Amino acid sequence: MRIYKVGGAVRDRLLGKPVTDIDWVVVGATTEEMLAKGYRPVGADFPVFLHPKSGEEYALARTERKSGRGYGGFTFHASPEVTLEEDLIRRDLTINAMAEDDQQNLTDPYHGQRDLEARILRHVSPAFAEDPLRVLRVARFAARYYGLGFTVAPETLELMRQLSESGELQALTAERSWKEISRALMEDQPQVFIEVLRECGALKVLMPEVDALFGVPQPEAHHPEIDTGVHTLSVLEQAALHKQPLTVRWACLLHDLGKGLTPEEEWPRHIAHEHTGLKLIKAVNERFKAPKDCQELALLVGQYHTHGHRALELKPSTLLELLQSFDVYRRPQRFEEFIAACEMDARGRKGLEQRSYPQADYLRGAATAARSVAVQPLLEKGFKGPELGEAIKRERLKALKAYKEAASA
């Protein structure tokens, strides 16, 4: 029975990056031996055990064979006869197919260290093309390690292209896809994830609404980068640069989907794209079963981001409607995330990344003014029910008028 550290822990140690999760593989052992040593079984599809003291996962060395469609369409075989090399060959990338023993002696049958030094993401074997989830995983690794100079090997990109064209991507569950997408969006260079998906043809399969934005022009006066797809990538890049949360990054990716529906004869203008895009944002939200907070913010940003940009020009009544739409009185954080998404949208324009965004503080001040209206005096005046609601609204409108006048003075 021999135990090896495998995968990401080995890769990141060799890269000099902090190691967080450790995967262990056990060679030459049976399930009975693991149980006898106090390991607790947790794997339903193949033998995975929790260490009796550390709680870390230990998997028996295994081989796998394609037996159906999608990520789950595999038959696994674990036995004491399975070698470390046989276990490693079923992994996705060479840089993830290395192992080391407790003395840090490296086992690297597929030249992962060489690819690590050459900054190449390369598949281990042709079996790569059997698992559609690997298209998303490779794109995510490309986003994670872009800053270190990593690129996808041409032959691996070709396999990803074949997978994208095969129909296998449609067999991915919403949950598995969202797990990879959400992790990729939280990387330092999430725009690279989208670029790689587009390059291998996966974006038009998984998110045709986003893919449709590339090649769609916008007015150069407002968007020096012109191309809507390029702009979307820049907004995502800014969101990562400013350490925005997942909700904001997801909203940034989807905010301009309506522009993909504009008839060519109307280009480069996109009248009412905020409203036409809502059905597309909703479709993408539902396709990946995005968490509720991500869904809600994406829809709100899609509908109101141009309001955010025109905040200083909005009438007090329009400003009040905006604040009501976000329920700023009970959910202030969601409005703060909306402001952040609007600012990322403004910064995601070529040459304007450093331009100030006074709308942000103006919107925060408006929310504070509206929230400052006290309800108790209105109750004391005898208002109740619908009348109370109307009275609160009148007072908030009065507060916003005063705020706008003071800000304009």
Beta strands, then each sheet from edge to edge (+ up, - down):
strand 1: 2-6
strand 2: 23-27
strand 3: 40-41
strand 4: 48-50
strand 5: 57-60
strand 6: 62-66
strand 7: 74-78
strand 8: 99-100
strand 9: 106-107
strand 10: 120-121
strand 11: 151-152
sheet 1: 3+ 4- 5+ 2+ 1- 8+ 9-
sheet 2: 6+ 7-
sheet 3: 10+ 11+
end
